[in-house]
Amino acid sequence: MKSLTLSEKSKVKKILVVSLSNLGDVILTFPVIDILLQDFPGVPLSVVVGPKAKELFQNNPLIERVYIFEKKSSPLEKMRWVDALRREQFDLVVDLRNTAIPLLVNAKYRTAYRDLADKGVHKRQKHLERLRGVWDFLGEKRNRRAIYITGRDKACVDALLKEAKLLERRFVVVAPGAANHIKRWQEAGFAKIADELERKYRLPVVFVGDRADQSVALSIINQMRHRAFDATGKTTMLQLAELIHRSQLVIANDSSVMHLSSYLDKPTLAIFGPTDERKYGPWSMRSRVARKKLFCTPCEKSGCAYQHECMKELDPDEVWEILKKDLLKDL
């Protein structure tokens, strides 16, 4: 590995960022992409992601190309894929998933082939430290360039909010889903919080998520006394980003929605159970974590001998107190 000095910066003509696969994990790499886009203006920057994350970079004029890494492809197909990357002759490769790609494509400046110790270190910070190993940047950038919202996406969100009769109103985004069911808080808890937001603050709730979350959102709405709008399955990730941008507050489990809200620097309440908020917690300027502190949390295990009591025993009143004390007072 060779680090890039300031005097050598002009030698970088093409950049490749090897990101991750899951949507939330990719969003955690956005700060690295923002730094590179700002520090190397005009230099073509491409990314490697898994198939699900491709939509995050669609139509972004600052991203040269999106390379899809198919984990299930054959060894021969992977060799051909790497050979295509090598022919691009990238000068700087920042690998955030700890692969041999930087070495295989023969980049002059590249991150080291080793995994940094991450005990208690937030994943976002870990990615930034990996970048610093090859490029000593001057602090994190606040300009968000990793995603790009088109006029068409904004129009779709306008139509959605018009349908919800919320186009000119303040509202709260609530994401009751998560990629893994063990990270989902109780439906009754979300229903109570949503009712309190409407009753005490006149803040209607918009439920968001993908199609797999539609049944969860419907069940929550059926338990509510006040109306709410179900937008699950009705937005792309980029449209969801625009919806979050327009909201006053986001309440979510440990999920891609929570990370997207953090990246957009929205007030965020994240509900945690078995996962570790020190590694995956919200990172916006105004954010809080609600969790039930038990002897076994965070276990970071998919299996649980206690039926995931860390999520079941988290009382809605505890969550409401955190919201009222830390996030709702200035709304």
VENNOR-V410850 format. One record per helix or strand. SS is the DSSP state (h for helix, s for strand). FROM is the first residue (numbers start at 1). TO is the last residue. If there is no record, write none. Layout:
{{SS;FROM;TO} {SS;FROM;TO}}
This chain:
{{s;4;4} {h;6;11} {s;14;18} {h;23;27} {h;30;39} {s;44;49} {h;51;57} {s;66;68} {h;75;87} {s;92;95} {h;101;104} {s;109;110} {h;123;132} {s;135;135} {h;151;163} {s;171;175} {h;181;183} {h;187;201} {s;204;207} {h;211;222} {s;229;230} {h;237;246} {s;249;253} {h;256;263} {s;268;272} {h;277;280} {s;287;291} {h;309;312} {h;316;327}}
